[in-house]
Amino acid sequence: MIGVVTNAGFDMYPYYRPYFETEAPEIRVVAPHSVERPEQVSFVFTFQPAEDAFAPYPNLRAIFSAGAGTDAIMACPSRPEGVPVFRVEDDDQALQMAGYAAFHVHWHHRHMALYLARQRERVWQREITRLSPTHKRVGILGFGHMGRAIARGLMALGYPVTGYSRSAPQPPEPGMRHFREGQLDAFLAETDILINVLPLTDQTRGMIDEAFLRKLPRGAALIQMGRGGQVDEAALLRLLDEGHLCGATLDVFETEPLPADSPLWAHRDVVITPHVASIPEPTFVVRGIRDRMRALGGG
């Protein structure tokens, strides 16, 4: 079985090759320039493919993303119709996402930015606010594998959690309320801290705009873990400056790396991380590809 490992930018081939040799010895992975017989290639493993990445291979059985997102793959003009595209979806990555979400929920709930500023000024001053997690309603926008792990982690910490998805999740997660398509406004009205983990689609591109954010209660916070292109960054800054939102954590952006002249960098109420809410463990990624290819019958 032969697979091509390719990417535009980060060279995935030398990084992942040892893991394929250890975890999936029946699979021979090669870089695109080393392919001798393109018709024998069974799958392509990529994340941000070049426009012609899939064109040389007439007999692909699968395409694998190196991350949870597949938007760059789906938009690739050479992607063959009918070939399944699989994203990374494993328990370890879901736990990473849950940990990131829990940290930043605490960050905004417990005023950590304010305390760090006071530390720099050597000021000992408490904020007397309601610190019980029962007073902060957390809403998760998108309720797949990642959203469910995030919800379980936050409920274990005592936060009331709701979820929004186009259809009711199966099975529903015990202990939380689920909102469905047509109930978005009601979901937002009951959300003090919004966590976005939606994929990027035609429907979600630009979805989190000014009108959307104004439907959150005054003083709400946004934790953006979905995909770049979903949040209107200028509108977000306006709502932060006027106090409608108290803060935001942003892990993904319209342009990555985030340009040095972006006003987001210097905003006192914004936490920026460089697309690190989760980093897939290569061992688990390769095992997932191996198991999928075995289920597809190799080739």
Secondary structure, 3 states (H helix, E strand, C coil): CEEEECCCCCCHHHHHHHHHHHHCCCCEEECHHHCCCHHHEEEEEECCCCCCCCCCCCCCCEEEECCCCCHHHHCCCCCCCCCCEECCCCHHHHHHHHHHHHHHHHHHHCCHHHHHHHHHCCCCCCCCCCCCHHHCCEEEECCCHHHHHHHHHHHHCCCCEEEECCCCCCCCCCCCEEECCCCHHHHHHCCCEEEECCCCCCCCCCCECHHHHHCCCCCEEEEECCCCCCECHHHHHHHHHCCCEEEEEECCCCCCCCCCCCCCCCCCCEEECCCCCCCCCHHHHHHHHHHHHHHHCCC
